[in-house]
């Protein structure tokens, strides 16, 4: 009986995290796409680059011209069952600005679920409580329940602080716990 309990404990430990993306360990980033406010007529620009250490650097410039105001990078993947996971853990280094981490249960959903975090300028692990992610569509909060945290097909980083600014966000790893 004791051996069986220990075995279940080991299984729980190994299954306690779900890796969504590790930039420094994966060389093919082709599923990551930049999407800026130019889709709505804006002038913001951004790109995703590789650092010398292999991390992603999401950098660019947010412009408010022509009703613009955001830059984002997104990753679409086959649906993942995330039942039982409580938070996202994101290892990153920002520039002191605020960013949004976004998830979608299904690519066909209009709503994205967002969590805003402030970067410190140093390496940090941002903890995103999945059940506290709020639904939005085109910047407007929706009267819907928070993220159900059952499945996911998209993760995204977005900057849109209602001001023109340059930005730089270095990302190492994104996982669920």
OpenMM code with the backbone's topology and positions (N, CA, C; nanometers):
from openmm import Vec3, app, unit

residues = "UNK UNK UNK UNK UNK UNK UNK UNK UNK UNK UNK UNK UNK UNK UNK UNK UNK UNK UNK UNK UNK UNK UNK UNK UNK UNK UNK UNK UNK UNK UNK UNK UNK UNK UNK UNK UNK UNK UNK UNK UNK UNK UNK UNK UNK UNK UNK UNK UNK UNK UNK UNK UNK UNK UNK UNK UNK UNK UNK UNK UNK UNK UNK UNK UNK UNK UNK UNK UNK UNK UNK UNK UNK UNK UNK UNK UNK UNK UNK UNK UNK UNK UNK UNK UNK UNK UNK UNK UNK UNK UNK UNK UNK UNK UNK UNK UNK UNK UNK UNK UNK UNK UNK UNK UNK UNK UNK UNK UNK UNK UNK UNK UNK UNK UNK UNK UNK UNK UNK UNK UNK UNK UNK UNK UNK UNK UNK UNK UNK UNK UNK UNK UNK UNK UNK UNK UNK UNK UNK UNK UNK UNK UNK UNK UNK UNK UNK UNK UNK UNK UNK UNK UNK UNK UNK UNK UNK UNK UNK UNK UNK UNK UNK UNK UNK UNK UNK UNK UNK UNK UNK UNK UNK UNK UNK UNK UNK".split()
positions = [
    Vec3(0.0826, -0.1203, 0.0000),
    Vec3(0.0000, 0.0000, 0.0000),
    Vec3(0.0865, 0.1260, 0.0000),
    Vec3(0.1915, 0.1256, 0.0810),
    Vec3(0.2813, 0.2404, 0.0880),
    Vec3(0.3503, 0.2638, -0.0462),
    Vec3(0.3892, 0.1570, -0.1146),
    Vec3(0.4522, 0.1702, -0.2459),
    Vec3(0.3550, 0.2325, -0.3460),
    Vec3(0.2298, 0.1929, -0.3410),
    Vec3(0.1293, 0.2462, -0.4317),
    Vec3(0.1092, 0.3958, -0.4077),
    Vec3(0.1039, 0.4383, -0.2821),
    Vec3(0.0885, 0.5798, -0.2500),
    Vec3(0.2091, 0.6592, -0.2981),
    Vec3(0.3286, 0.6048, -0.2794),
    Vec3(0.4489, 0.6721, -0.3254),
    Vec3(0.4484, 0.6859, -0.4774),
    Vec3(0.4069, 0.5809, -0.5473),
    Vec3(0.3984, 0.5834, -0.6925),
    Vec3(0.3007, 0.6916, -0.7394),
    Vec3(0.1847, 0.7014, -0.6766),
    Vec3(0.0869, 0.8058, -0.7115),
    Vec3(0.1425, 0.9444, -0.6834),
    Vec3(0.2182, 0.9580, -0.5754),
    Vec3(0.2825, 1.0849, -0.5433),
    Vec3(0.3810, 1.1242, -0.6538),
    Vec3(0.4606, 1.0283, -0.7016),
    Vec3(0.5564, 1.0566, -0.8090),
    Vec3(0.4861, 1.0952, -0.9378),
    Vec3(0.3776, 1.0283, -0.9704),
    Vec3(0.3004, 1.0633, -1.0899),
    Vec3(0.2468, 1.2054, -1.0770),
    Vec3(0.1956, 1.2406, -0.9612),
    Vec3(0.1442, 1.3761, -0.9388),
    Vec3(0.2547, 1.4793, -0.9568),
    Vec3(0.3732, 1.4510, -0.9046),
    Vec3(0.4854, 1.5436, -0.9193),
    Vec3(0.5221, 1.5641, -1.0657),
    Vec3(0.5296, 1.4576, -1.1427),
    Vec3(0.5700, 1.4696, -1.2824),
    Vec3(0.4606, 1.5320, -1.3679),
    Vec3(0.3374, 1.5225, -1.3260),
    Vec3(0.2274, 1.5794, -1.4029),
    Vec3(0.1860, 1.7158, -1.3505),
    Vec3(0.2597, 1.7717, -1.2561),
    Vec3(0.2162, 1.8955, -1.1932),
    Vec3(0.2308, 2.0164, -1.2842),
    Vec3(0.3113, 2.0074, -1.3914),
    Vec3(0.3275, 2.1196, -1.4835),
    Vec3(0.3030, 2.0738, -1.6267),
    Vec3(0.2454, 2.1643, -1.7047),
    Vec3(0.2223, 2.1414, -1.8470),
    Vec3(0.2962, 2.2508, -1.9228),
    Vec3(0.3972, 2.2138, -1.9980),
    Vec3(0.4749, 2.3104, -2.0747),
    Vec3(0.3944, 2.3552, -2.1961),
    Vec3(0.3737, 2.4855, -2.2088),
    Vec3(0.3070, 2.5385, -2.3278),
    Vec3(0.4089, 2.5789, -2.4329),
    Vec3(0.5211, 2.6400, -2.3891),
    Vec3(0.6281, 2.6746, -2.4834),
    Vec3(0.7531, 2.7114, -2.4062),
    Vec3(0.8670, 2.6603, -2.4534),
    Vec3(0.9978, 2.6918, -2.3961),
    Vec3(1.0841, 2.7445, -2.5099),
    Vec3(1.0975, 2.8766, -2.5181),
    Vec3(1.1689, 2.9381, -2.6298),
    Vec3(1.3142, 2.8942, -2.6383),
    Vec3(1.3799, 2.8795, -2.5233),
    Vec3(1.5220, 2.8445, -2.5256),
    Vec3(1.5455, 2.6975, -2.5618),
    Vec3(1.4426, 2.6143, -2.5558),
    Vec3(1.4584, 2.4714, -2.5864),
    Vec3(1.4003, 2.4332, -2.7229),
    Vec3(1.3175, 2.5190, -2.7817),
    Vec3(1.2510, 2.4888, -2.9088),
    Vec3(1.3041, 2.5834, -3.0157),
    Vec3(1.3487, 2.5296, -3.1261),
    Vec3(1.4058, 2.6142, -3.2314),
    Vec3(1.3024, 2.6604, -3.3337),
    Vec3(1.1927, 2.5873, -3.3489),
    Vec3(1.0901, 2.6236, -3.4473),
    Vec3(0.9828, 2.7107, -3.3820),
    Vec3(0.9882, 2.8389, -3.4115),
    Vec3(0.8904, 2.9340, -3.3581),
    Vec3(0.7884, 2.9750, -3.4642),
    Vec3(0.7775, 2.9019, -3.5715),
    Vec3(0.6948, 2.9436, -3.6848),
    Vec3(0.5467, 2.9553, -3.6507),
    Vec3(0.5008, 2.8923, -3.5442),
    Vec3(0.3598, 2.9030, -3.5055),
    Vec3(0.3303, 3.0343, -3.4328),
    Vec3(0.4328, 3.1072, -3.3933),
    Vec3(0.4137, 3.2372, -3.3282),
    Vec3(0.3965, 3.3446, -3.4352),
    Vec3(0.2928, 3.4290, -3.4192),
    Vec3(0.2635, 3.5336, -3.5177),
    Vec3(0.2446, 3.6674, -3.4484),
    Vec3(0.3012, 3.7702, -3.5094),
    Vec3(0.2800, 3.9064, -3.4624),
    Vec3(0.1470, 3.9557, -3.5174),
    Vec3(0.0675, 4.0200, -3.4322),
    Vec3(-0.0575, 4.0830, -3.4767),
    Vec3(-0.0675, 4.2170, -3.4048),
    Vec3(-0.0606, 4.3237, -3.4819),
    Vec3(-0.0645, 4.4587, -3.4256),
    Vec3(-0.1929, 4.5294, -3.4671),
    Vec3(-0.2065, 4.6520, -3.4220),
    Vec3(-0.3269, 4.7300, -3.4512),
    Vec3(-0.3421, 4.7666, -3.5984),
    Vec3(-0.2456, 4.7329, -3.6830),
    Vec3(-0.2596, 4.7604, -3.8261),
    Vec3(-0.3795, 4.6868, -3.8845),
    Vec3(-0.4249, 4.5790, -3.8178),
    Vec3(-0.5446, 4.5080, -3.8634),
    Vec3(-0.6679, 4.5967, -3.8524),
    Vec3(-0.6569, 4.7071, -3.7759),
    Vec3(-0.7681, 4.8018, -3.7591),
    Vec3(-0.7293, 4.9411, -3.8071),
    Vec3(-0.6195, 4.9517, -3.8829),
    Vec3(-0.5783, 5.0804, -3.9379),
    Vec3(-0.4698, 5.1515, -3.8588),
    Vec3(-0.4240, 5.0940, -3.7488),
    Vec3(-0.3217, 5.1586, -3.6658),
    Vec3(-0.1825, 5.1487, -3.7248),
    Vec3(-0.0854, 5.2073, -3.6546),
    Vec3(0.0525, 5.2138, -3.7041),
    Vec3(0.1546, 5.1487, -3.6111),
    Vec3(0.1127, 5.0727, -3.5142),
    Vec3(0.2078, 5.0092, -3.4235),
    Vec3(0.2871, 4.9024, -3.4982),
    Vec3(0.4083, 4.8775, -3.4503),
    Vec3(0.4923, 4.7764, -3.5143),
    Vec3(0.5624, 4.6947, -3.4067),
    Vec3(0.5863, 4.5667, -3.4371),
    Vec3(0.6575, 4.4816, -3.3434),
    Vec3(0.7160, 4.3628, -3.4178),
    Vec3(0.8063, 4.2922, -3.3496),
    Vec3(0.8658, 4.1721, -3.4067),
    Vec3(0.9075, 4.0795, -3.2944),
    Vec3(0.9286, 3.9551, -3.3300),
    Vec3(0.9741, 3.8534, -3.2364),
    Vec3(1.1126, 3.8103, -3.2828),
    Vec3(1.2117, 3.8262, -3.1939),
    Vec3(1.3499, 3.7928, -3.2255),
    Vec3(1.4032, 3.6936, -3.1236),
    Vec3(1.5147, 3.6302, -3.1590),
    Vec3(1.5815, 3.5363, -3.0687),
    Vec3(1.7009, 3.6057, -3.0031),
    Vec3(1.7106, 3.5947, -2.8695),
    Vec3(1.8261, 3.6494, -2.7978),
    Vec3(1.9444, 3.5537, -2.8124),
    Vec3(2.0612, 3.5980, -2.7713),
    Vec3(2.1798, 3.5114, -2.7750),
    Vec3(2.1603, 3.3866, -2.6900),
    Vec3(2.0783, 3.3975, -2.5836),
    Vec3(2.0513, 3.2843, -2.4947),
    Vec3(1.9412, 3.1932, -2.5483),
    Vec3(1.8765, 3.2334, -2.6576),
    Vec3(1.7707, 3.1527, -2.7166),
    Vec3(1.6312, 3.1924, -2.6740),
    Vec3(1.6181, 3.2953, -2.5923),
    Vec3(1.4862, 3.3418, -2.5488),
    Vec3(1.4214, 3.4271, -2.6566),
    Vec3(1.2900, 3.4422, -2.6473),
    Vec3(1.2169, 3.5295, -2.7388),
    Vec3(1.2267, 3.6728, -2.6890),
    Vec3(1.2455, 3.7644, -2.7815),
    Vec3(1.2378, 3.9068, -2.7500),
    Vec3(1.1254, 3.9645, -2.8350),
    Vec3(1.0192, 4.0034, -2.7683),
    Vec3(0.9055, 4.0691, -2.8320),
    Vec3(0.9281, 4.2179, -2.8126),
    Vec3(0.9539, 4.2895, -2.9209),
    Vec3(0.9856, 4.4321, -2.9111),
    Vec3(0.9178, 4.5110, -3.0213),
    Vec3(0.9039, 4.6403, -2.9961),
    Vec3(0.8441, 4.7245, -3.0976),
    Vec3(0.8047, 4.8594, -3.0443),
    Vec3(0.7085, 4.9191, -3.1128),
    Vec3(0.6629, 5.0532, -3.0805),
    Vec3(0.5109, 5.0600, -3.0962),
    Vec3(0.4447, 5.1037, -2.9903),
    Vec3(0.2996, 5.1216, -2.9940),
    Vec3(0.2707, 5.2652, -3.0349),
    Vec3(0.1849, 5.2807, -3.1331),
    Vec3(0.1435, 5.4115, -3.1827),
    Vec3(-0.0062, 5.4300, -3.1585),
    Vec3(-0.0459, 5.5523, -3.1261),
    Vec3(-0.1880, 5.5829, -3.1092),
    Vec3(-0.2495, 5.6426, -3.2359),
    Vec3(-0.1674, 5.6627, -3.3393),
    Vec3(-0.2172, 5.7203, -3.4642),
    Vec3(-0.3190, 5.6288, -3.5300),
    Vec3(-0.4159, 5.6898, -3.5988),
    Vec3(-0.5198, 5.6163, -3.6729),
    Vec3(-0.5957, 5.5179, -3.5846),
    Vec3(-0.6265, 5.5587, -3.4618),
    Vec3(-0.7002, 5.4768, -3.3660),
    Vec3(-0.6261, 5.3490, -3.3282),
    Vec3(-0.4945, 5.3523, -3.3344),
    Vec3(-0.4141, 5.2369, -3.2960),
    Vec3(-0.3940, 5.2334, -3.1455),
    Vec3(-0.3051, 5.1439, -3.1028),
    Vec3(-0.2744, 5.1410, -2.9614),
    Vec3(-0.2347, 5.0062, -2.9045),
    Vec3(-0.2044, 4.9040, -2.9894),
    Vec3(-0.1597, 4.7778, -2.9318),
    Vec3(-0.0663, 4.7044, -3.0272),
    Vec3(0.0130, 4.6187, -2.9664),
    Vec3(0.0975, 4.5248, -3.0391),
    Vec3(0.0871, 4.3919, -2.9657),
    Vec3(0.0893, 4.2814, -3.0415),
    Vec3(0.0773, 4.1509, -2.9763),
    Vec3(0.1501, 4.0438, -3.0559),
    Vec3(0.1769, 3.9348, -2.9844),
    Vec3(0.2326, 3.8153, -3.0467),
    Vec3(0.1531, 3.6967, -2.9924),
    Vec3(0.1136, 3.6058, -3.0824),
    Vec3(0.0235, 3.4973, -3.0443),
    Vec3(0.0759, 3.3627, -3.0916),
    Vec3(0.0312, 3.2600, -3.0215),
    Vec3(0.0690, 3.1221, -3.0519),
    Vec3(-0.0567, 3.0376, -3.0530),
    Vec3(-0.0868, 2.9759, -3.1685),
    Vec3(-0.2007, 2.8860, -3.1826),
    Vec3(-0.1489, 2.7427, -3.1853),
    Vec3(-0.2237, 2.6525, -3.1252),
    Vec3(-0.1827, 2.5125, -3.1175),
    Vec3(-0.3066, 2.4249, -3.1066),
    Vec3(-0.2920, 2.2939, -3.1320),
    Vec3(-0.4072, 2.2040, -3.1152),
    Vec3(-0.4593, 2.2119, -2.9716),
    Vec3(-0.5872, 2.1939, -2.9553),
    Vec3(-0.6521, 2.2066, -2.8254),
    Vec3(-0.5819, 2.1218, -2.7188),
    Vec3(-0.5575, 2.1837, -2.6048),
    Vec3(-0.4969, 2.1149, -2.4910),
    Vec3(-0.5965, 2.1107, -2.3762),
    Vec3(-0.6099, 1.9960, -2.3149),
    Vec3(-0.6916, 1.9807, -2.1954),
    Vec3(-0.6123, 2.0375, -2.0782),
    Vec3(-0.6656, 2.1405, -2.0131),
    Vec3(-0.5932, 2.2028, -1.9015),
    Vec3(-0.6726, 2.1929, -1.7708),
    Vec3(-0.7696, 2.1022, -1.7659),
    Vec3(-0.8465, 2.0828, -1.6422),
    Vec3(-0.7512, 2.0470, -1.5298),
    Vec3(-0.7715, 2.1090, -1.4162),
    Vec3(-0.6890, 2.0818, -1.2991),
    Vec3(-0.5720, 2.1762, -1.2824),
    Vec3(-0.5358, 2.2478, -1.3876),
    Vec3(-0.4271, 2.3457, -1.3750),
    Vec3(-0.4841, 2.4756, -1.3202),
    Vec3(-0.4122, 2.5363, -1.2285),
    Vec3(-0.4628, 2.6537, -1.1572),
    Vec3(-0.3996, 2.7855, -1.2025),
    Vec3(-0.2741, 2.7785, -1.2523),
    Vec3(-0.2066, 2.9036, -1.2876),
    Vec3(-0.1076, 2.8822, -1.3996),
    Vec3(-0.0821, 2.9908, -1.4713),
    Vec3(0.0256, 2.9935, -1.5692),
    Vec3(0.1471, 3.0527, -1.5000),
    Vec3(0.2625, 2.9967, -1.5297),
    Vec3(0.3898, 3.0480, -1.4798),
    Vec3(0.4702, 3.0916, -1.6010),
    Vec3(0.5073, 3.2202, -1.6049),
    Vec3(0.5780, 3.2740, -1.7210),
    Vec3(0.7098, 3.3338, -1.6730),
    Vec3(0.8192, 3.2777, -1.7210),
    Vec3(0.9514, 3.3288, -1.6880),
    Vec3(0.9876, 3.4322, -1.7933),
    Vec3(1.0060, 3.5569, -1.7488),
    Vec3(1.0292, 3.6656, -1.8427),
    Vec3(1.1087, 3.7790, -1.7795),
    Vec3(1.1544, 3.8674, -1.8664),
    Vec3(1.2221, 3.9904, -1.8232),
    Vec3(1.1627, 4.1041, -1.9045),
    Vec3(1.1000, 4.1981, -1.8363),
    Vec3(1.0353, 4.3089, -1.9045),
    Vec3(1.1141, 4.4380, -1.8924),
    Vec3(1.0465, 4.5449, -1.9219),
    Vec3(1.1068, 4.6778, -1.9248),
    Vec3(1.0391, 4.7732, -1.8265),
    Vec3(0.9675, 4.7184, -1.7291),
    Vec3(0.8975, 4.8013, -1.6320),
    Vec3(0.7569, 4.8396, -1.6740),
    Vec3(0.7156, 4.7986, -1.7913),
    Vec3(0.5820, 4.8327, -1.8414),
    Vec3(0.4821, 4.7211, -1.8084),
    Vec3(0.3537, 4.7522, -1.8273),
    Vec3(0.2473, 4.6539, -1.8068),
    Vec3(0.2154, 4.5845, -1.9386),
    Vec3(0.1866, 4.4557, -1.9280),
    Vec3(0.1509, 4.3715, -2.0420),
    Vec3(0.0293, 4.2884, -2.0053),
    Vec3(-0.0330, 4.2327, -2.1079),
    Vec3(-0.1422, 4.1383, -2.0866),
    Vec3(-0.0975, 4.0001, -2.1324),
    Vec3(-0.1311, 3.8995, -2.0531),
    Vec3(-0.1220, 3.7599, -2.0965),
    Vec3(-0.2646, 3.7196, -2.1280),
    Vec3(-0.2855, 3.6618, -2.2455),
    Vec3(-0.4192, 3.6268, -2.2910),
    Vec3(-0.4259, 3.4794, -2.3279),
    Vec3(-0.5432, 3.4214, -2.3059),
    Vec3(-0.5682, 3.2837, -2.3472),
    Vec3(-0.7060, 3.2757, -2.4113),
    Vec3(-0.7196, 3.1805, -2.5017),
    Vec3(-0.8499, 3.1474, -2.5595),
    Vec3(-0.8720, 2.9983, -2.5431),
    Vec3(-0.9943, 2.9633, -2.5084),
    Vec3(-1.0300, 2.8221, -2.5004),
    Vec3(-1.0348, 2.7599, -2.6386),
    Vec3(-1.0879, 2.8363, -2.7331),
    Vec3(-1.1095, 2.7880, -2.8687),
    Vec3(-1.0794, 2.9034, -2.9638),
    Vec3(-1.0120, 2.8766, -3.0723),
    Vec3(-0.9785, 2.9834, -3.1674),
    Vec3(-1.1013, 3.0518, -3.2256),
    Vec3(-1.2154, 2.9831, -3.2276),
    Vec3(-1.3378, 3.0416, -3.2821),
    Vec3(-1.4073, 3.1354, -3.1840),
    Vec3(-1.3665, 3.1326, -3.0567),
    Vec3(-1.4268, 3.2219, -2.9571),
    Vec3(-1.3932, 3.3666, -2.9881),
    Vec3(-1.4879, 3.4548, -2.9649),
    Vec3(-1.4616, 3.5974, -2.9817),
    Vec3(-1.3837, 3.6506, -2.8614),
    Vec3(-1.4166, 3.6004, -2.7454),
    Vec3(-1.3548, 3.6508, -2.6225),
    Vec3(-1.2152, 3.5951, -2.6034),
    Vec3(-1.1275, 3.6829, -2.5574),
    Vec3(-0.9986, 3.6419, -2.5035),
    Vec3(-1.0070, 3.6644, -2.3537),
    Vec3(-0.9355, 3.5845, -2.2793),
    Vec3(-0.9328, 3.6002, -2.1342),
    Vec3(-0.7975, 3.6595, -2.0980),
    Vec3(-0.8008, 3.7702, -2.0223),
    Vec3(-0.6776, 3.8458, -2.0007),
    Vec3(-0.6401, 3.8550, -1.8531),
    Vec3(-0.5108, 3.8713, -1.8338),
    Vec3(-0.4540, 3.9000, -1.7025),
    Vec3(-0.3431, 4.0017, -1.7271),
    Vec3(-0.3515, 4.1166, -1.6613),
    Vec3(-0.2520, 4.2220, -1.6775),
    Vec3(-0.1475, 4.2106, -1.5680),
    Vec3(-0.0215, 4.2232, -1.6075),
    Vec3(0.0880, 4.2170, -1.5114),
    Vec3(0.1890, 4.3271, -1.5417),
    Vec3(0.2595, 4.3691, -1.4388),
    Vec3(0.3633, 4.4716, -1.4527),
    Vec3(0.4986, 4.4039, -1.4421),
    Vec3(0.5878, 4.4415, -1.5319),
    Vec3(0.7223, 4.3857, -1.5281),
    Vec3(0.8112, 4.4719, -1.4385),
    Vec3(0.9189, 4.4104, -1.3886),
    Vec3(1.0064, 4.4779, -1.2918),
    Vec3(1.1347, 4.5304, -1.3538),
    Vec3(1.1688, 4.4842, -1.4740),
    Vec3(1.2981, 4.5174, -1.5331),
    Vec3(1.4011, 4.4091, -1.5082),
    Vec3(1.3702, 4.3149, -1.4202),
    Vec3(1.4567, 4.2004, -1.3904),
    Vec3(1.3844, 4.0727, -1.4324),
    Vec3(1.4572, 3.9601, -1.4297),
    Vec3(1.3925, 3.8316, -1.4537),
    Vec3(1.2922, 3.8054, -1.3426),
    Vec3(1.1757, 3.7599, -1.3792),
    Vec3(1.0708, 3.7311, -1.2823),
    Vec3(0.9833, 3.6181, -1.3350),
    Vec3(0.9174, 3.5498, -1.2433),
    Vec3(0.8165, 3.4510, -1.2814),
    Vec3(0.6808, 3.5118, -1.2514),
    Vec3(0.6058, 3.5395, -1.3571),
    Vec3(0.4715, 3.5955, -1.3428),
    Vec3(0.3766, 3.4779, -1.3209),
    Vec3(0.2978, 3.4849, -1.2139),
    Vec3(0.1972, 3.3833, -1.1858),
    Vec3(0.0600, 3.4370, -1.2241),
    Vec3(-0.0046, 3.3680, -1.3149),
    Vec3(-0.1352, 3.4096, -1.3664),
    Vec3(-0.2407, 3.3117, -1.3148),
    Vec3(-0.3270, 3.3544, -1.2226),
    Vec3(-0.4347, 3.2655, -1.1757),
    Vec3(-0.5395, 3.2489, -1.2857),
    Vec3(-0.5483, 3.1300, -1.3415),
    Vec3(-0.6325, 3.1075, -1.4592),
    Vec3(-0.7786, 3.1454, -1.4362),
    Vec3(-0.8320, 3.1104, -1.3215),
    Vec3(-0.9742, 3.1370, -1.2963),
    Vec3(-1.0049, 3.2847, -1.2729),
    Vec3(-0.9013, 3.3691, -1.2637),
    Vec3(-0.9220, 3.5138, -1.2470),
    Vec3(-0.9036, 3.5905, -1.3775),
    Vec3(-0.8788, 3.5189, -1.4876),
    Vec3(-0.8627, 3.5853, -1.6170),
    Vec3(-1.0002, 3.6318, -1.6655),
    Vec3(-1.0080, 3.7598, -1.7030),
    Vec3(-1.1348, 3.8247, -1.7389),
    Vec3(-1.1580, 3.8230, -1.8899),
    Vec3(-1.2845, 3.8044, -1.9326),
    Vec3(-1.3159, 3.8027, -2.0755),
    Vec3(-1.3227, 3.9434, -2.1350),
    Vec3(-1.2581, 3.9598, -2.2514),
    Vec3(-1.2640, 4.0863, -2.3251),
    Vec3(-1.2781, 4.0575, -2.4743),
    Vec3(-1.3294, 4.1554, -2.5452),
    Vec3(-1.3338, 4.1509, -2.6911),
    Vec3(-1.3052, 4.2907, -2.7417),
    Vec3(-1.1989, 4.3042, -2.8216),
    Vec3(-1.1554, 4.4340, -2.8756),
    Vec3(-1.1424, 4.5397, -2.7664),
    Vec3(-1.0857, 4.5006, -2.6552),
    Vec3(-1.0596, 4.5946, -2.5460),
    Vec3(-1.1769, 4.6203, -2.4540),
    Vec3(-1.2926, 4.5637, -2.4835),
    Vec3(-1.4106, 4.5850, -2.4006),
    Vec3(-1.4350, 4.4635, -2.3114),
    Vec3(-1.4576, 4.4899, -2.1833),
    Vec3(-1.4894, 4.3817, -2.0906),
    Vec3(-1.6271, 4.3270, -2.1228),
    Vec3(-1.6383, 4.1959, -2.1150),
    Vec3(-1.7640, 4.1291, -2.1459),
    Vec3(-1.8308, 4.0798, -2.0180),
    Vec3(-1.9627, 4.0755, -2.0208),
    Vec3(-2.0386, 4.0248, -1.9069),
    Vec3(-2.0517, 3.8728, -1.9212),
    Vec3(-1.9393, 3.8046, -1.9027),
    Vec3(-1.9322, 3.6593, -1.9117),
    Vec3(-1.8535, 3.6084, -1.7921),
    Vec3(-1.8646, 3.4811, -1.7604),
    Vec3(-1.7819, 3.4264, -1.6519),
    Vec3(-1.6330, 3.4338, -1.6867),
    Vec3(-1.5487, 3.4280, -1.5854),
    Vec3(-1.4048, 3.4254, -1.6053),
    Vec3(-1.3643, 3.2991, -1.6811),
    Vec3(-1.2387, 3.2908, -1.7164),
    Vec3(-1.1834, 3.1788, -1.7929),
    Vec3(-1.2188, 3.0460, -1.7271),
    Vec3(-1.2769, 2.9511, -1.8032),
    Vec3(-1.3160, 2.8230, -1.7445),
    Vec3(-1.1975, 2.7286, -1.7183),
    Vec3(-1.0834, 2.7537, -1.7802),
    Vec3(-0.9617, 2.6735, -1.7607),
    Vec3(-0.9869, 2.5243, -1.7812),
    Vec3(-1.0535, 2.4922, -1.8915),
    Vec3(-1.0765, 2.3521, -1.9272),
    Vec3(-0.9946, 2.3110, -2.0493),
    Vec3(-0.9921, 2.3980, -2.1512),
    Vec3(-0.9109, 2.3745, -2.2703),
    Vec3(-0.8491, 2.5076, -2.3126),
    Vec3(-0.7456, 2.4985, -2.3961),
    Vec3(-0.6880, 2.6200, -2.4540),
    Vec3(-0.6303, 2.5889, -2.5908),
    Vec3(-0.6363, 2.6893, -2.6795),
    Vec3(-0.5805, 2.6789, -2.8147),
    Vec3(-0.4965, 2.8006, -2.8514),
    Vec3(-0.4936, 2.9012, -2.7644),
    Vec3(-0.4170, 3.0213, -2.7961),
    Vec3(-0.3627, 3.0846, -2.6695),
    Vec3(-0.2368, 3.1293, -2.6795),
    Vec3(-0.1802, 3.2188, -2.5790),
    Vec3(-0.1248, 3.3388, -2.6533),
    Vec3(-0.1248, 3.4523, -2.5850),
    Vec3(-0.0839, 3.5770, -2.6500),
    Vec3(-0.0282, 3.6725, -2.5453),
    Vec3(0.0670, 3.7527, -2.5879),
    Vec3(0.1152, 3.8653, -2.5088),
    Vec3(0.0766, 3.9915, -2.5832),
    Vec3(0.0247, 4.0902, -2.5112),
    Vec3(-0.0219, 4.2133, -2.5723),
    Vec3(0.0217, 4.3302, -2.4865),
    Vec3(0.0631, 4.4372, -2.5530),
    Vec3(0.0876, 4.5640, -2.4848),
    Vec3(-0.0066, 4.6671, -2.5464),
    Vec3(-0.0785, 4.7379, -2.4608),
    Vec3(-0.1735, 4.8396, -2.5041),
    Vec3(-0.2095, 4.9264, -2.3856),
    Vec3(-0.1174, 5.0116, -2.3458),
    Vec3(-0.1334, 5.0917, -2.2239),
    Vec3(-0.1923, 5.2296, -2.2488),
    Vec3(-0.2586, 5.2460, -2.3622),
    Vec3(-0.3246, 5.3719, -2.3987),
    Vec3(-0.2261, 5.4880, -2.4087),
    Vec3(-0.1020, 5.4558, -2.4512),
    Vec3(-0.0029, 5.5599, -2.4774),
    Vec3(0.0973, 5.5081, -2.5796),
    Vec3(0.1565, 5.6036, -2.6519),
    Vec3(0.2613, 5.5681, -2.7476),
    Vec3(0.3876, 5.5359, -2.6684),
    Vec3(0.4465, 5.4206, -2.6982),
    Vec3(0.5674, 5.3808, -2.6245),
    Vec3(0.6410, 5.2689, -2.6971),
    Vec3(0.7723, 5.2675, -2.6768),
    Vec3(0.8538, 5.1562, -2.7216),
    Vec3(0.8514, 5.0511, -2.6119),
    Vec3(0.8715, 4.9247, -2.6486),
    Vec3(0.8656, 4.8182, -2.5482),
    Vec3(0.9617, 4.7065, -2.5834),
    Vec3(0.9936, 4.6272, -2.4808),
    Vec3(1.0793, 4.5093, -2.4973),
    Vec3(1.0447, 4.4090, -2.3875),
    Vec3(1.0036, 4.2904, -2.4286),
    Vec3(0.9674, 4.1843, -2.3361),
    Vec3(1.0423, 4.0582, -2.3777),
    Vec3(1.1278, 4.0066, -2.2888),
    Vec3(1.2026, 3.8841, -2.3157),
    Vec3(1.1333, 3.7691, -2.2435),
    Vec3(1.1050, 3.6629, -2.3171),
    Vec3(1.0275, 3.5507, -2.2633),
    Vec3(1.1093, 3.4221, -2.2761),
    Vec3(1.1176, 3.3477, -2.1675),
    Vec3(1.1897, 3.2209, -2.1699),
    Vec3(1.0919, 3.1033, -2.1804),
    Vec3(0.9975, 3.0936, -2.0852),
    Vec3(0.9145, 2.9733, -2.0771),
    Vec3(0.7744, 3.0073, -2.0278),
    Vec3(0.6751, 2.9318, -2.0782),
    Vec3(0.5361, 2.9440, -2.0368),
    Vec3(0.4861, 2.8053, -2.0040),
    Vec3(0.4396, 2.7860, -1.8819),
    Vec3(0.3877, 2.6555, -1.8404),
    Vec3(0.2696, 2.6730, -1.7475),
    Vec3(0.1929, 2.5678, -1.7320),
    Vec3(0.0788, 2.5682, -1.6416),
    Vec3(0.1109, 2.4797, -1.5218),
    Vec3(0.0569, 2.5169, -1.4082),
    Vec3(0.0760, 2.4373, -1.2870),
    Vec3(-0.0575, 2.4224, -1.2166),
] * unit.nanometer
topology = app.Topology()
chain = topology.addChain("A")
for resn in residues:
    res = topology.addResidue(resn, chain)
    for name in ("N", "CA", "C"):
        topology.addAtom(name, app.Element.getBySymbol(name[0]), res)
